């Protein structure tokens, strides 16, 4: 029996997913090693991750040559990404089958340029779902206002969804409602909810980065720095526990529906003054997911302390929000800013990725 810190964390009910995907890791044995040795049971991707993967090494050169006749870099990207995600889904399939659909998922994001277009997001989610054609795919949709309706529609069509870019407690409550309404529509239409899964991805470290920046502008209040992200996540988990109980949820679960677990994303620390495992150790609790970059996985394996802390100091978590408000931090403005900037960052990364593909295709064609 493996007793590494991450295996002990998993035994406490939190699933470890990796926030990275590349063809080299899938076919070179690295991802399989993470599954075997580091308790990794899922993977997520985004435009920034693919941008990095495509730019390194020669793993994509052969397929790029095969796609030489394709004029549109976006079509080339989807061909490359679809193959990677499909192969990663196959690698995680034993995890998926053994856990009856709890883990073993790989996420692929819709074009971030569609974040404010409900109809096109739904169409793109359906296309990705059909193209990858694996039961352990999750399509990533950002939790913008227009994204909420797309999430509901996609769930109603039986597509598993990773809801990304969640920052505020209010938006999280809307995400949960979209998920449950989607399940209700799926069942009302005669569909089976059992194959459908979803996670609600709360971005963690970015919240502290923005709150700390605003506190610096105000001056003072140093005792509140590095506090909002964990407090926010702990309060979100309490909403999760309330939302997935009661008569409404009982009806859905009796039909085979699964709760939409909360997922902690952006869990590497951005401030070197903070402990490098802070956003793992403070948020360990049952029925949750933590998607970590590999450096965070390595740090936790080296010196992480797997103790359930997610439900500790809840009164303190509530006070943190009140104290920040009293200090002059507008929570709604902060989280709205992070959502808007998050969409912009992913859209920029996607554009840069396409430009990088144009350049790489030119270099590959000339080789």
N, C-alpha and C positions, 0 to 999 in steps of 0.2 A: 504494500500500500504506500503510495507516494505521499509524503508529508511536507512538501514544500509550502512556503507561506501562501502561494496562490491556490494550492490544492486545499489548504485549510480554509482559506477565504471561500472557496467554492462550497465546501461542506457547510458553511454558514448560510448558504442559499443565494449567494451572489454569483452570477455567471460572468466569466471573463471573456470579452471579445477583444480582438485587436483592431486598432484604428490604422490599418495599413493593408495594402494589397498590391502585388506586382506579379508579373508572369514568372520572373526569376524565383520569387519566394514560393510560388505555387508548384513549379516543376523542378526546382532545385532541392527540394526536401526541407527547406527552412520552415514553411508553414506547417508541414506535417510534424516537425520537431516541436514547434510551439504547442500543437495539439497534444502530443505525447508527453511532453516534459513540463509544460507551463500552464496546464489546465485551460488552454484557450479553446473556446467552444463556439466561436463565431467571428465574423470579420465585417468591418464597415469600410466604405470607400466614399470619396467625394472628389470633386474636380482637382483640388490641390494634391491629393494622394496620387491620382492618375497622372497628373502633370509630372510629378517627381518620377514615377515609375517609367513613363515613356521616354524621359530624357536620359535615363541611365542605361548604359550597356547596349547590347545588340539583341535582346530577347524578342523585340518586336519587328526586327528588320525583315525577316522572311515573310511575315504576313503583310507588311507594308509593301513589299514587292508584288505580292499577289493582288493587292488592292490598287495597283498603280493606275488602273483605268478609272478609278473613282475620282471625280473632280471635287466633290464637296468634302472638306476636312471633317465636318461634323459627322458625315456618314462613315468616314474612316474611323473616327473616334468610337462611334457606337459599335462598329464591327470588332475593334480591338477590345473594348471594354466588355462587350457581351461574351466574347470567348473567355476572357479572364474570369469573369464572374461565374460563368457556367462551369468552368473547370474547378474553381474554388468551391462552388456548391457541391460538386461531385466529391471533392476531398472531404468536405464536412458532412456528407450524407450519412455516414455511419453514426455520427453524433446526433444528427437529426432523427434518424430512425430509432436509435436507442432511447432517446428522450421523448418519444412520441410528440415531436414537434415543438418542444420547449426551446431548444437551442439548435446549433448547427446552421444558422442563417448567415447569408452573405447579403449585404445591402448595396444597391446601385441607385444613384440619385438621378432624378429627372433633370433635364436642362434647367439650371438655376435662372436662366433668363425668362422662364415661365412662371416664376414665383408669384406673380400677381395676376395670373390668367387661369381661372378655374378650369374652363373647358379644355384648354390645351394641355394642362397638367394631367387631367383625367385621361385624355387620349394618349399622352406620352406614357403614363403609368401602365395602361393596357398594352401598349406596344412593347414596352420593356418586359412586362410579365410574359407576353406571348413569345418574344424573341429568345429570352433566356430559357424559358420552359423548364423550370426546376421548382419543385414544391418548397424548397428551402431558400428561395429568393425573397428578400424584402425590398420593395421599391421605396426609396426615400423621397418624401415630400416635405418641403418646409412648412412650418406652422404659421404662415402669414394668414391674414383674414381670408383672402381668396383660397388659400391652401386648405382651410378647414372644410369647405364644401367639397374640394377635390378628395380629401381624406375620406370623408363620409361616403362619397360616390364610389371610390375605389374599394373600400371595405364591403360596400353593398354588392359589388361585383365579384367578391371572393378573392381579392388581391391582398396579400400580406403587406403591411405598410410600416416602415420606420419613419415616424414623424420627427423631423429634425429642426434644429434652430429654435428650441423652446427656451425662453428666458424668464417669463413672468408667471406667477401663480395664476393670475386671471386667464392668461392664454392657455395654460395647462388645463384648467377646468374646461375650457372650450374644446380642447383636443380630446379629452375624455368623452365629452358629450358627443362629439363627431364620431368617435369610434363606436360608442354604444348605439347611436342612431343608425350607423351603417350596418351593424350586426342585426338590428331589428328589421331593417329593410331587407337584408339578405334572407332572413328567416321567413319574413312575410311573403317573399317571392318564391318560397319553396327551396331556398338554398341551404347548404350544410355549412354551419359556421366552424366545424371542427378543423378543417385545414387552414383556417385563417388565423394569423398571429399578428401582433403589433407591439411595438415599443414606442414610448414617448421619450425622446432624447433631449434631456436638459443639458444645456451647455453651462459648464461650471466655472472654469477658471476665468473666462472672459468677463464674468460678472464682477469678480473681485478686481480685475484689472481696471475696469471702467469706474467702479465705485472708489477705488483707491486714487485714481487720477482726479476724480471730482473732489475727494477729500483734500488732496494736495492743493487744489485750486482754492478751496475754502480756508485752508490752514488749520492746524490743530487736529483734534479728534483722532490721533494716531491709534488709540485703543480700538477703534472701529475698523481699522484696515484689515483686510483678509478675513472678514467675518461674514459678509453678506452671502457669498456663494454657498457656503455650507448651511447657513440658516435657511436660505431659500430652498435648498434641496430637501432639507429635513421637513420643512412645512409641506412641500410638494408630496412627499411620501405619506404624510398624514392624510392628504386629500385622496391619494391613491387608495389607501385603506378604507376610507369612507365610501368612495365611489364604487368600489367593487364588492359591496355587501348590500343587503337589503332586497326588497321584493323585486325591483326591476332587474337587478343583476342576477338574482336567483332564477328568474325565468330564463334568462339568456344562458346561464351556466348549465341549466337543466337540458338545454338544447345542444350543449357541447361547446359553447363559447369559452375562450380563454381570456383571462384578464390581460389588459394592456400594461405590461410591466414598465416601470420607469427605468430609463437608461441614463447613466451619468456619462456625458461626453465632454471633450475638452478637459481631460483630467490630468494633463501635465501642468505643472506650476509654471507660470510666466514670470513670477517674481523670485529671483534666486535666494531671497531672504527667507522664503517659506520652505518648509520641509518638502522634499521631492515626492513623498508619498501622501501628502496631506489630503488630496482629493480622492484618494482611495480609502485611507484609514478612517477618515471622518464619516464616510458614507457607506459603510458595510452594513447590509441588512438583508433579510430574506426577500425572495421574489424580485430582485433587482438585477441590473446588468451594469457593468462598468466596462466601457470600451476604451482601451488604453493604447497609446503609442508604445513602441517596443522599449524605449528608454524607461518608461514608467513600469512596464512589466519587469525589466531587469532590476530596477531600483527596489521594487516590492519584493522580488524574490531574494534580494540580498539582505534587506533589513526591515521589511514590512512586518507589521504587527496585526495579524488577523483577529480583530475583536469586534463584535457587533456594537457600533456606536451611532447608527443612524437615528435611533429614537431617544438618544440622550439629550438633555438640556433643551427640551422643546420650549419651555417658558423663556429661556435665554434667547432662543432663535426668534421668538416673537418680539422680544425686547430689542433685538438688534435692528429689526425693521423700523420700530418706533424711534429708536435713538438716531438712526440715520436720517429719518424724516426730520427730527428735531434739529439735527445738525445742518439741514438745508439740502439733503439729497432727495431729489424727486424720483421715487422708485419707478413710476410709470414712464417718465421721460427716459430714465436710464435703460430700462428694458426695451422700450420702443427703439431707442437709438441702436442698441445691440442687435435687435432683429434686422433693422434696416441695413446696418453695416455688415451683418453676417451674410445677407443676401447679396450685397454688393461685392463682398470679398469672394464669394463662390462664383459669381458671374464673371468677375475679373479673372479669377483663376481659370475658368472655363475658356475665356477668350485667349488667354496666354497659352493654354494647353493647345488650342486649335492652331495658333500661330507656330508653336513649337512643332506640331505635327507637320505643318507645311514645310518648315525648314528640314525636319528629319526625312520627310519623303524626298525632298530634293537631294539631300546627301545620299540617301539609300539608292535612289535612281541612278545617281552618278557613280556609285561604287562598282 
